[in-house]
Structures are given as C-alpha cells and as structure tokens.
C-alpha cells in the first residue's frame, strides 16, 4: 500500500518445501519495457540470484512514471507443479 515514487529493482522470492524449485522454469514478463526488453518479452534471464530463493533485477534506468503496470511470474517445482503470480502496480508522484 502507498505510493511508489520510483521503481529501481524488482525482487522475486519463492520456495518449495517438497521437491524444490526448477530454477530453469522461471518465467517473468512485464506489460511495460524494462532495461530495453519490450513489453511481453521474457525477462527471467535478466534476474540474478541474491540468496536462496530470491532473484533480483536491477533496472538500468529507474522508472518514475507508470500509470499501471503488470508483472507476470511463474515457476515450476521439480514435480511439475506450476505456481503463477500476477501483480499490478503504479509508479509516480
């Protein structure tokens, strides 16, 4: 809740208690351009692991004005179950 005045990084955290995550199955797509990657294009390869179960994407140029953006994330566990999450947010003053 509240206002996001700047988007300088995106952090994703996830964990699977059973079989563990299949990190190669990570998919991330945004409906706006990030780091020169056009809307709708895959972003997962741009994320870097920071700690176990946490990936981060640092933006080369922070976003300061975005009326509404969607971020779509999915990952599978080693058993084949897929978890998906969608987040909508805005950036600006």
VEXLUMLO-285527 format. One record per residue (C-alpha): residue in one letter; x, y, z. Coordinates in pm, 1 decimal. Layout:
 pami     east    north       up
    A        X        Y        Z
...
//
This chain:
 pami     east    north       up
    X      0.0      0.0      0.0
    X    105.5    355.7    -54.4
    X    283.6    529.0   -337.4
    X    581.7    401.1   -530.7
    X    778.0    706.7   -637.4
    X   1045.1    505.1   -817.4
    X   1095.7    151.7   -945.2
    X   1468.9     75.7   -941.2
    X   1461.6   -301.1   -892.1
    X   1228.9   -598.8   -891.9
    X   1278.2   -870.7   -630.6
    X   1110.8  -1211.3   -651.1
    X   1116.7  -1461.8   -367.6
    X    989.6  -1818.7   -372.6
    X   1040.9  -2156.9   -210.0
    X    913.5  -2513.7   -239.6
    X    920.8  -2741.9     65.2
    X    871.6  -3063.8   -128.2
    X   1084.8  -3136.9   -432.6
    X   1245.0  -2792.3   -466.6
    X   1214.9  -2539.2   -746.8
    X   1318.8  -2587.6  -1107.4
    X   1504.5  -2255.8  -1144.0
    X   1530.1  -2304.4  -1521.5
    X   1149.3  -2285.0  -1545.1
    X   1132.9  -1929.5  -1407.0
    X    933.7  -1704.1  -1639.1
    X    889.2  -1330.0  -1591.0
    X    704.0  -1095.7  -1827.2
    X    600.2   -732.7  -1783.7
    X    348.9   -534.0  -1984.7
    X    593.3   -240.7  -1998.8
    X    953.0   -204.3  -2118.5
    X   1232.6   -286.1  -1873.3
    X   1605.5   -246.7  -1947.2
    X   1538.9   -235.7  -2321.4
    X   1328.0   -552.5  -2313.6
    X    996.3   -477.9  -2480.5
    X    662.5   -540.1  -2314.1
    X    560.9   -905.9  -2335.4
    X    916.9  -1032.0  -2392.1
    X   1084.3  -1274.0  -2144.4
    X   1275.5  -1112.7  -1857.3
    X   1378.0  -1413.9  -1645.8
    X   1734.3  -1430.1  -1780.4
    X   1795.6  -1076.0  -1655.3
    X   1726.3  -1174.6  -1293.4
    X   2022.0  -1263.5  -1073.1
    X   2002.5  -1484.5   -762.6
    X   2084.3  -1292.3   -444.1
    X   2019.0  -1555.6   -176.3
    X   1847.8  -1892.7   -175.5
    X   1502.5  -1849.7   -328.4
    X   1546.9  -1478.4   -408.7
    X   1611.5  -1324.5   -753.4
    X   1665.9   -956.9   -831.5
    X   1653.7   -745.1  -1145.9
    X   1817.3   -402.7  -1114.0
    X   1681.4   -150.9  -1362.4
    X   1943.6     33.8  -1564.1
    X   1716.8    339.8  -1557.1
    X   1462.5    364.0  -1273.7
    X   1100.7    403.5  -1377.2
    X    941.4    713.9  -1224.8
    X    616.8    734.1  -1421.3
    X    399.9    429.6  -1486.4
    X     22.8    468.1  -1454.2
    X    -35.9     93.7  -1432.3
    X    197.4   -198.4  -1491.5
    X    152.2   -573.8  -1472.4
    X    421.5   -824.4  -1380.5
    X    358.4  -1193.9  -1453.5
    X    578.1  -1456.0  -1283.1
    X    567.8  -1836.1  -1293.8
    X    792.6  -2118.6  -1180.4
    X    762.1  -2496.7  -1157.3
    X    877.7  -2727.6   -884.8
    X   1070.2  -3043.4   -969.2
    X    748.0  -3242.7   -952.7
    X    593.4  -3034.7  -1232.1
    X    353.9  -2814.8  -1033.9
    X    349.5  -2457.0  -1163.4
    X    289.5  -2154.6   -945.0
    X    186.0  -1826.6  -1105.9
    X    150.2  -1479.0   -967.6
    X     35.7  -1153.5  -1124.6
    X     96.6   -812.7   -969.6
    X    -39.7   -476.2  -1077.6
    X    120.8   -157.4   -953.1
    X    178.9    206.7  -1039.2
    X    480.4    434.0  -1011.7
    X    472.4    811.2   -982.3
    X    420.2   1103.0   -751.8
//
